[in-house]
Amino acid sequence: MFPIIHDLEKIALKINLPLDKRQKEVLTIINTFNIAGRYGDYKLSFYKQADKKFAKKYFEHTKKLRIWIKKFVPKDK
């Protein structure tokens, strides 16, 4: 049974990904997007913050994290 968690840093730690300080910081920030998208009072403030520059910045961070994480995923034979 898998634990039901949405905290990206906790998930990474549970599967023993060796996160550096910057990766932890980025995952913590990305986690807030989930909260901001779910709760009405956070949505407006997040919407105001999430301009094109902001979106591009975190899209690039996410792409880098994805490429890095794929190094740890076993390849199919």
N, CA, C and O atoms as a GROMACS GRO file, in nm:
protein
  308
    1MET      N    1   0.084  -0.118   0.000
    1MET     CA    2   0.000   0.000   0.000
    1MET      C    3   0.088   0.124   0.000
    1MET      O    4   0.182   0.134   0.080
    2PHE      N    5   0.060   0.217  -0.087
    2PHE     CA    6   0.137   0.341  -0.096
    2PHE      C    7   0.073   0.446  -0.007
    2PHE      O    8  -0.050   0.456   0.000
    3PRO      N    9   0.156   0.526   0.060
    3PRO     CA   10   0.100   0.633   0.143
    3PRO      C   11   0.038   0.741   0.054
    3PRO      O   12   0.087   0.768  -0.056
    4ILE      N   13  -0.069   0.802   0.102
    4ILE     CA   14  -0.135   0.908   0.026
    4ILE      C   15  -0.075   1.041   0.073
    4ILE      O   16  -0.117   1.099   0.173
    5ILE      N   17   0.025   1.087  -0.004
    5ILE     CA   18   0.087   1.215   0.027
    5ILE      C   19   0.105   1.291  -0.104
    5ILE      O   20   0.116   1.231  -0.211
    6HIS      N   21   0.109   1.422  -0.093
    6HIS     CA   22   0.128   1.507  -0.210
    6HIS      C   23   0.253   1.592  -0.198
    6HIS      O   24   0.284   1.669  -0.288
    7ASP      N   25   0.324   1.578  -0.088
    7ASP     CA   26   0.444   1.656  -0.064
    7ASP      C   27   0.558   1.598  -0.148
    7ASP      O   28   0.605   1.487  -0.121
    8LEU      N   29   0.601   1.672  -0.248
    8LEU     CA   30   0.701   1.621  -0.342
    8LEU      C   31   0.834   1.591  -0.276
    8LEU      O   32   0.900   1.493  -0.312
    9GLU      N   33   0.875   1.672  -0.181
    9GLU     CA   34   1.002   1.645  -0.112
    9GLU      C   35   0.992   1.516  -0.031
    9GLU      O   36   1.085   1.436  -0.032
   10LYS      N   37   0.881   1.496   0.039
   10LYS     CA   38   0.865   1.372   0.117
   10LYS      C   39   0.863   1.249   0.026
   10LYS      O   40   0.920   1.146   0.061
   11ILE      N   41   0.800   1.261  -0.088
   11ILE     CA   42   0.797   1.149  -0.183
   11ILE      C   43   0.939   1.120  -0.230
   11ILE      O   44   0.981   1.004  -0.234
   12ALA      N   45   1.013   1.224  -0.265
   12ALA     CA   46   1.152   1.206  -0.310
   12ALA      C   47   1.236   1.140  -0.202
   12ALA      O   48   1.316   1.050  -0.232
   13LEU      N   49   1.220   1.181  -0.079
   13LEU     CA   50   1.296   1.122   0.030
   13LEU      C   51   1.257   0.977   0.054
   13LEU      O   52   1.342   0.894   0.086
   14LYS      N   53   1.128   0.946   0.040
   14LYS     CA   54   1.082   0.807   0.059
   14LYS      C   55   1.142   0.712  -0.044
   14LYS      O   56   1.162   0.594  -0.015
   15ILE      N   57   1.172   0.763  -0.162
   15ILE     CA   58   1.232   0.676  -0.264
   15ILE      C   59   1.382   0.700  -0.277
   15ILE      O   60   1.446   0.659  -0.374
   16ASN      N   61   1.438   0.768  -0.176
   16ASN     CA   62   1.582   0.788  -0.163
   16ASN      C   63   1.646   0.866  -0.278
   16ASN      O   64   1.757   0.833  -0.320
   17LEU      N   65   1.578   0.966  -0.329
   17LEU     CA   66   1.640   1.055  -0.428
   17LEU      C   67   1.734   1.150  -0.353
   17LEU      O   68   1.693   1.212  -0.255
   18PRO      N   69   1.856   1.161  -0.397
   18PRO     CA   70   1.952   1.247  -0.327
   18PRO      C   71   1.934   1.394  -0.365
   18PRO      O   72   2.006   1.445  -0.451
   19LEU      N   73   1.840   1.461  -0.303
   19LEU     CA   74   1.810   1.600  -0.334
   19LEU      C   75   1.915   1.693  -0.277
   19LEU      O   76   1.959   1.677  -0.163
   20ASP      N   77   1.955   1.791  -0.357
   20ASP     CA   78   2.040   1.896  -0.302
   20ASP      C   79   1.951   2.007  -0.247
   20ASP      O   80   1.828   2.001  -0.259
   21LYS      N   81   2.013   2.107  -0.187
   21LYS     CA   82   1.937   2.215  -0.123
   21LYS      C   83   1.845   2.286  -0.221
   21LYS      O   84   1.729   2.313  -0.190
   22ARG      N   85   1.896   2.317  -0.340
   22ARG     CA   86   1.817   2.391  -0.440
   22ARG      C   87   1.698   2.308  -0.487
   22ARG      O   88   1.589   2.361  -0.503
   23GLN      N   89   1.718   2.178  -0.510
   23GLN     CA   90   1.608   2.091  -0.552
   23GLN      C   91   1.499   2.086  -0.446
   23GLN      O   92   1.380   2.086  -0.478
   24LYS      N   93   1.538   2.080  -0.320
   24LYS     CA   94   1.440   2.082  -0.211
   24LYS      C   95   1.360   2.212  -0.212
   24LYS      O   96   1.239   2.211  -0.193
   25GLU      N   97   1.430   2.323  -0.233
   25GLU     CA   98   1.363   2.453  -0.236
   25GLU      C   99   1.261   2.459  -0.350
   25GLU      O  100   1.149   2.507  -0.332
   26VAL      N  101   1.301   2.411  -0.468
   26VAL     CA  102   1.211   2.414  -0.584
   26VAL      C  103   1.090   2.325  -0.559
   26VAL      O  104   0.978   2.364  -0.588
   27LEU      N  105   1.111   2.206  -0.505
   27LEU     CA  106   0.998   2.116  -0.477
   27LEU      C  107   0.904   2.178  -0.374
   27LEU      O  108   0.782   2.164  -0.386
   28THR      N  109   0.958   2.246  -0.276
   28THR     CA  110   0.875   2.312  -0.176
   28THR      C  111   0.788   2.420  -0.240
   28THR      O  112   0.670   2.432  -0.209
   29ILE      N  113   0.846   2.498  -0.331
   29ILE     CA  114   0.769   2.602  -0.400
   29ILE      C  115   0.664   2.539  -0.490
   29ILE      O  116   0.549   2.584  -0.492
   30ILE      N  117   0.701   2.436  -0.565
   30ILE     CA  118   0.605   2.369  -0.654
   30ILE      C  119   0.489   2.310  -0.574
   30ILE      O  120   0.376   2.309  -0.621
   31ASN      N  121   0.517   2.261  -0.454
   31ASN     CA  122   0.410   2.210  -0.367
   31ASN      C  123   0.304   2.315  -0.340
   31ASN      O  124   0.185   2.284  -0.331
   32THR      N  125   0.345   2.440  -0.328
   32THR     CA  126   0.248   2.545  -0.298
   32THR      C  127   0.151   2.567  -0.414
   32THR      O  128   0.040   2.616  -0.392
   33PHE      N  129   0.190   2.532  -0.535
   33PHE     CA  130   0.101   2.548  -0.650
   33PHE      C  131  -0.024   2.462  -0.632
   33PHE      O  132  -0.134   2.503  -0.668
   34ASN      N  133  -0.007   2.343  -0.577
   34ASN     CA  134  -0.118   2.252  -0.554
   34ASN      C  135  -0.216   2.313  -0.453
   34ASN      O  136  -0.337   2.308  -0.473
   35ILE      N  137  -0.163   2.369  -0.347
   35ILE     CA  138  -0.248   2.432  -0.245
   35ILE      C  139  -0.320   2.553  -0.305
   35ILE      O  140  -0.440   2.572  -0.286
   36ALA      N  141  -0.244   2.635  -0.377
   36ALA     CA  142  -0.301   2.757  -0.434
   36ALA      C  143  -0.411   2.725  -0.535
   36ALA      O  144  -0.508   2.800  -0.546
   37GLY      N  145  -0.397   2.616  -0.607
   37GLY     CA  146  -0.498   2.578  -0.705
   37GLY      C  147  -0.623   2.518  -0.645
   37GLY      O  148  -0.728   2.515  -0.711
   38ARG      N  149  -0.616   2.470  -0.523
   38ARG     CA  150  -0.729   2.403  -0.460
   38ARG      C  151  -0.818   2.492  -0.376
   38ARG      O  152  -0.939   2.470  -0.368
   39TYR      N  153  -0.759   2.591  -0.314
   39TYR     CA  154  -0.834   2.668  -0.216
   39TYR      C  155  -0.860   2.810  -0.266
   39TYR      O  156  -0.769   2.882  -0.306
   40GLY      N  157  -0.986   2.848  -0.264
   40GLY     CA  158  -1.032   2.974  -0.320
   40GLY      C  159  -0.954   3.098  -0.279
   40GLY      O  160  -0.920   3.180  -0.363
   41ASP      N  161  -0.927   3.111  -0.149
   41ASP     CA  162  -0.859   3.233  -0.104
   41ASP      C  163  -0.715   3.241  -0.153
   41ASP      O  164  -0.659   3.350  -0.162
   42TYR      N  165  -0.655   3.127  -0.183
   42TYR     CA  166  -0.519   3.127  -0.237
   42TYR      C  167  -0.517   3.146  -0.389
   42TYR      O  168  -0.419   3.196  -0.444
   43LYS      N  169  -0.625   3.106  -0.455
   43LYS     CA  170  -0.628   3.110  -0.601
   43LYS      C  171  -0.601   3.248  -0.658
   43LYS      O  172  -0.521   3.261  -0.751
   44LEU      N  173  -0.664   3.350  -0.605
   44LEU     CA  174  -0.649   3.484  -0.660
   44LEU      C  175  -0.505   3.534  -0.643
   44LEU      O  176  -0.448   3.590  -0.736
   45SER      N  177  -0.448   3.516  -0.524
   45SER     CA  178  -0.311   3.562  -0.504
   45SER      C  179  -0.213   3.485  -0.592
   45SER      O  180  -0.117   3.542  -0.643
   46PHE      N  181  -0.238   3.356  -0.609
   46PHE     CA  182  -0.152   3.276  -0.697
   46PHE      C  183  -0.169   3.319  -0.842
   46PHE      O  184  -0.071   3.330  -0.916
   47TYR      N  185  -0.292   3.344  -0.882
   47TYR     CA  186  -0.321   3.388  -1.018
   47TYR      C  187  -0.246   3.518  -1.050
   47TYR      O  188  -0.192   3.534  -1.159
   48LYS      N  189  -0.244   3.611  -0.955
   48LYS     CA  190  -0.175   3.738  -0.975
   48LYS      C  191  -0.024   3.719  -0.986
   48LYS      O  192   0.043   3.793  -1.058
   49GLN      N  193   0.028   3.621  -0.916
   49GLN     CA  194   0.172   3.594  -0.916
   49GLN      C  195   0.216   3.518  -1.040
   49GLN      O  196   0.328   3.537  -1.088
   50ALA      N  197   0.130   3.435  -1.093
   50ALA     CA  198   0.167   3.341  -1.201
   50ALA      C  199   0.158   3.405  -1.338
   50ALA      O  200   0.074   3.368  -1.421
   51ASP      N  201   0.245   3.501  -1.362
   51ASP     CA  202   0.251   3.561  -1.495
   51ASP      C  203   0.339   3.475  -1.587
   51ASP      O  204   0.386   3.368  -1.546
   52LYS      N  205   0.360   3.520  -1.709
   52LYS     CA  206   0.436   3.442  -1.807
   52LYS      C  207   0.580   3.415  -1.759
   52LYS      O  208   0.630   3.303  -1.775
   53LYS      N  209   0.644   3.514  -1.701
   53LYS     CA  210   0.781   3.498  -1.652
   53LYS      C  211   0.788   3.393  -1.541
   53LYS      O  212   0.876   3.308  -1.540
   54PHE      N  213   0.693   3.402  -1.448
   54PHE     CA  214   0.684   3.307  -1.337
   54PHE      C  215   0.662   3.165  -1.389
   54PHE      O  216   0.730   3.071  -1.347
   55ALA      N  217   0.568   3.150  -1.481
   55ALA     CA  218   0.536   3.018  -1.537
   55ALA      C  219   0.656   2.960  -1.610
   55ALA      O  220   0.687   2.842  -1.595
   56LYS      N  221   0.723   3.041  -1.688
   56LYS     CA  222   0.840   2.994  -1.763
   56LYS      C  223   0.950   2.948  -1.668
   56LYS      O  224   1.013   2.845  -1.690
   57LYS      N  225   0.973   3.025  -1.563
   57LYS     CA  226   1.077   2.991  -1.464
   57LYS      C  227   1.051   2.854  -1.403
   57LYS      O  228   1.141   2.771  -1.397
   58TYR      N  229   0.928   2.830  -1.357
   58TYR     CA  230   0.900   2.703  -1.291
   58TYR      C  231   0.879   2.589  -1.389
   58TYR      O  232   0.896   2.472  -1.353
   59PHE      N  233   0.844   2.620  -1.511
   59PHE     CA  234   0.840   2.518  -1.615
   59PHE      C  235   0.982   2.467  -1.640
   59PHE      O  236   1.004   2.347  -1.654
   60GLU      N  237   1.078   2.558  -1.648
   60GLU     CA  238   1.218   2.520  -1.669
   60GLU      C  239   1.272   2.440  -1.550
   60GLU      O  240   1.341   2.340  -1.569
   61HIS      N  241   1.240   2.483  -1.429
   61HIS     CA  242   1.281   2.406  -1.310
   61HIS      C  243   1.224   2.264  -1.315
   61HIS      O  244   1.294   2.167  -1.287
   62THR      N  245   1.098   2.254  -1.351
   62THR     CA  246   1.032   2.124  -1.356
   62THR      C  247   1.093   2.035  -1.463
   62THR      O  248   1.112   1.916  -1.440
   63LYS      N  249   1.124   2.090  -1.579
   63LYS     CA  250   1.189   2.011  -1.685
   63LYS      C  251   1.323   1.957  -1.636
   63LYS      O  252   1.354   1.840  -1.660
   64LYS      N  253   1.402   2.040  -1.570
   64LYS     CA  254   1.532   1.996  -1.519
   64LYS      C  255   1.516   1.885  -1.415
   64LYS      O  256   1.589   1.786  -1.416
   65LEU      N  257   1.419   1.904  -1.324
   65LEU     CA  258   1.394   1.801  -1.223
   65LEU      C  259   1.351   1.669  -1.288
   65LEU      O  260   1.395   1.562  -1.248
   66ARG      N  261   1.267   1.678  -1.387
   66ARG     CA  262   1.219   1.557  -1.456
   66ARG      C  263   1.334   1.481  -1.520
   66ARG      O  264   1.344   1.359  -1.507
   67ILE      N  265   1.421   1.552  -1.590
   67ILE     CA  266   1.537   1.489  -1.654
   67ILE      C  267   1.626   1.425  -1.548
   67ILE      O  268   1.674   1.313  -1.566
   68TRP      N  269   1.648   1.495  -1.438
   68TRP     CA  270   1.732   1.444  -1.331
   68TRP      C  271   1.670   1.319  -1.267
   68TRP      O  272   1.740   1.221  -1.242
   69ILE      N  273   1.540   1.323  -1.240
   69ILE     CA  274   1.472   1.209  -1.177
   69ILE      C  275   1.475   1.086  -1.268
   69ILE      O  276   1.488   0.974  -1.219
   70LYS      N  277   1.462   1.106  -1.398
   70LYS     CA  278   1.462   0.993  -1.490
   70LYS      C  279   1.592   0.913  -1.483
   70LYS      O  280   1.592   0.796  -1.521
   71LYS      N  281   1.701   0.973  -1.437
   71LYS     CA  282   1.828   0.902  -1.421
   71LYS      C  283   1.817   0.790  -1.317
   71LYS      O  284   1.893   0.693  -1.319
   72PHE      N  285   1.721   0.806  -1.226
   72PHE     CA  286   1.706   0.710  -1.116
   72PHE      C  287   1.600   0.604  -1.143
   72PHE      O  288   1.584   0.510  -1.064
   73VAL      N  289   1.528   0.617  -1.254
   73VAL     CA  290   1.423   0.522  -1.286
   73VAL      C  291   1.483   0.408  -1.367
   73VAL      O  292   1.546   0.431  -1.470
   74PRO      N  293   1.463   0.284  -1.320
   74PRO     CA  294   1.518   0.170  -1.394
   74PRO      C  295   1.458   0.164  -1.535
   74PRO      O  296   1.338   0.183  -1.554
   75LYS      N  297   1.542   0.137  -1.630
   75LYS     CA  298   1.496   0.124  -1.768
   75LYS      C  299   1.438  -0.016  -1.791
   75LYS      O  300   1.487  -0.114  -1.735
   76ASP      N  301   1.334  -0.023  -1.874
   76ASP     CA  302   1.277  -0.152  -1.909
   76ASP      C  303   1.378  -0.231  -1.990
   76ASP      O  304   1.458  -0.175  -2.064
   77LYS      N  305   1.372  -0.360  -1.974
   77LYS     CA  306   1.465  -0.447  -2.049
   77LYS      C  307   1.408  -0.483  -2.182
   77LYS      O  308   1.471  -0.556  -2.259
   0.00000   0.00000   0.00000
